[in-house]
Amino acid sequence: MPRHPAVSPTVRTMPGSVFSRLAHRIAAIEGERYPLHVGDTWMEPPAGARMEDLRVDQHPGLHRYPPPTGHRPLIDAIARTRGIDPDRVLVTLGATGAWHAVGGATLAPGDEVLVLAPYWPLFPGIVRSVGGVPVDVPFFRSEAFVPGASSVSALSPEEAVAQVAPFITERTVAIYINSPSNPTGVVLSPDVLKAIAELARSNGLWIWSDEVYELYSYGPEVVPIATFAPERTFSAFSFSKAHGLAGCRVGYVVGPTLPGMRDELRKMAMHSAYSAPLPSQLAALAILDPAVGPAWVDHARTAYKQAGDRAADRLQLPRPEGGTFLFVDVRAGLRNSDDDPLHAFLVRCIDRGLVLAPGRSSGAPYTHHVRLCFTSAAPDVVDRGVGVLAELLGMG
Amino acid sequence: MPRHPAVSPTVRTMPGSVFSRLAHRIAAIEGERYPLHVGDTWMEPPAGARMEDLRVDQHPGLHRYPPPTGHRPLIDAIARTRGIDPDRVLVTLGATGAWHAVGGATLAPGDEVLVLAPYWPLFPGIVRSVGGVPVDVPFFRSEAFVPGASSVSALSPEEAVAQVAPFITERTVAIYINSPSNPTGVVLSPDVLKAIAELARSNGLWIWSDEVYELYSYGPEVVPIATFAPERTFSAFSFSKAHGLAGCRVGYVVGPTLPGMRDELRKMAMHSAYSAPLPSQLAALAILDPAVGPAWVDHARTAYKQAGDRAADRLQLPRPEGGTFLFVDVRAGLRNSDDDPLHAFLVRCIDRGLVLAPGRSSGAPYTHHVRLCFTSAAPDVVDRGVGVLAELLGMG
């Protein structure tokens, strides 16, 4: 029992800011900055779905509480778009709020969630925030992150199962999977997803499917894993990167086909944030208008693909299949004489204006990797930032 | 270890919607509705602090991620307004997000929080959401809730301590106190607050002070309890009811004068919601402009006081000292022949368009009470809704 001035064992296990050691250096950057460490988009959201479009005279009460489950017209529009029962939809504070709610609804203290690595850096802390234990499962082929790699063939279904199965213990409750993947840029095939769904079913596990980049595949078909296991899959979606509303905190989770599950999700969500912001929900509703969202996404997808391809080409990496990130093995730029070679490398990047995320925040094995978001700044800024990285990796 | 399809022990202990049993009846209301069950305000936020005022051309990037601790200019403005160190301020999803973060940072599973009752209905579930145990402490004088009560004198400091002290166990970690009080309308005196602060200190407890109604006293001086115990007090504030931004989900918590505590709060906040919405933070920043917020609050305070006084007079209750609620003993309207007399009474209210919150959601002892918000609809609507209640209580 911690009492004043001690803090709780829960937050003691949670990661702090990965950038706190670097904050003063980032603040001191002179000249142009290349902030490619956060996942975001440089594009403003579609006209019609911006805060300035939400007028009190057209939306009286828009600053008042919505229901904790979400603004009913938004829930109905989501359900219509996806062809699902609206009672499975909970509107959340982006994917972060979605997984916090799912974790709260499904984990007991000490329960384990298998996290396919490398992964979205925020995710393990979300599991910790509800008392769970994230377990790193090295999954995506690390050869693909090494400059000079040709397009590395994806895992076969058998290989995928062989990677995951050994980590299942009697404390395992769920498998977290993210495709299109942050940070690898991989889009998992239907065969692999089906094999993982069957593995989950045969072990009585939940599937937590993070599909926030579902609209950003640059070729491969994106198939929802829920297709293969609708009874056990929670699927998270977001308007953050998909539609330029990251700072507005709005997304949603679609629960499994189990009666009453949305009520359990809502309990956790309403007691941690009450509801997603109503203005953001109105913006999301505008985006679901077929006349507003799809054209923006088509434009964004083209621009994102071009930025990703240019970055991959410059860094001699396979082009991303989807998403907004590259994961880069930077051993060529590390100096073994440094105490902490990756940290020293990140500092050298910052000294040239480039901010990247350390690979370790995507999984313990990634001690010589960085994550780069190729959409968090305008394309010309990204190009110049990638150029800095290429030079530091000896690519002239 | 719950696995598919079981849910977690955490959400099993959390309350569901108080209104789920009544939802179909509320939906079926014909004629005018008096939705006095939620705490909200009928007023739109100040001009200049509405979503329509947040233009991309003036705030480029306003839809993008802010830092998880909050938008730096807002933190600085809060710190300046309060005369405190900005490193003590975490911007949150209203008070709900504030207490979720504080609970996550200070409670271990099973730790107890003393909750002075009757209380804000959402609060115990927030404690549950982080694995804590809320303990009801009957505190405010229940004589004051009975129609016909004269203005009931407040508790003396000795009485206040005598009410709370017996509930302290070796599992107690914090005392939650809310003044001006939701739902009683009481503003606690500096002497009472000081006595509680000393009780907390002598037992090594944290103080969780909910001050979201700090600007809405209708007479008594509002003194922050942190004055008496700055080393152990977390104070939550909100722009929700204070400035008409409830649906925008923005508030903040000021941590104790302990180095590093804000980092612990931020961990929980960023892993449950990432950040408060940036547009809402920009609206809050506009409100802190001395030319924008104070005039609105002065206007609101006058209107709220008038609505509260009229409601209290009609119901023959002491006028509220602060806040936006009345807590009403409705025994005069209950029928012992009903299976669940309070539920049946709430249904009779709904059949006449009036929605109230059951007293039980503010504490187990309040089985014959209701909570009424006198600012959640326009004053004339509130007046008519209060009239319905008065009639059902036999006041003609």
Interface residues (C-beta under 8 A of the other chain):
Chain A: M1 P2 R3 H4 P5 V7 S8 P9 T10 V11 M14 P15 G16 S17 S20 V38 D40 T41 E44 P45 R50 M51 E52 D53 L54 R55 V56 P60 G61 L62 H63 R64 Y65 P66 P68 L93 G94 T96 G97 H100 G104 A105 T106 L107 A108 P109 G110 D111 L122 G125 I126 R128 S129 V130 G131 E170 R171 V173 G204 L205 W206 E231 R232 G244 L245 A246 G247 C248 R249 P256 L258 M261 D263 E264 R266 K267 M268 M270 H271 S272 A273 Y274 S275 A276 P277 L278 P279 S280
Chain B: M1 P2 R3 H4 P5 V7 S8 P9 T10 V11 M14 P15 G16 S17 S20 V38 D40 T41 E44 P45 R50 M51 E52 D53 L54 R55 V56 P60 G61 L62 H63 R64 Y65 P66 P68 L93 G94 T96 G97 H100 G104 A105 T106 L107 A108 P109 G110 D111 L122 G125 I126 R128 S129 V130 G131 E170 R171 V173 G204 L205 W206 E231 R232 G244 L245 A246 G247 C248 R249 P256 L258 M261 D263 E264 R266 K267 M268 M270 H271 S272 A273 Y274 S275 A276 P277 L278 P279 S280
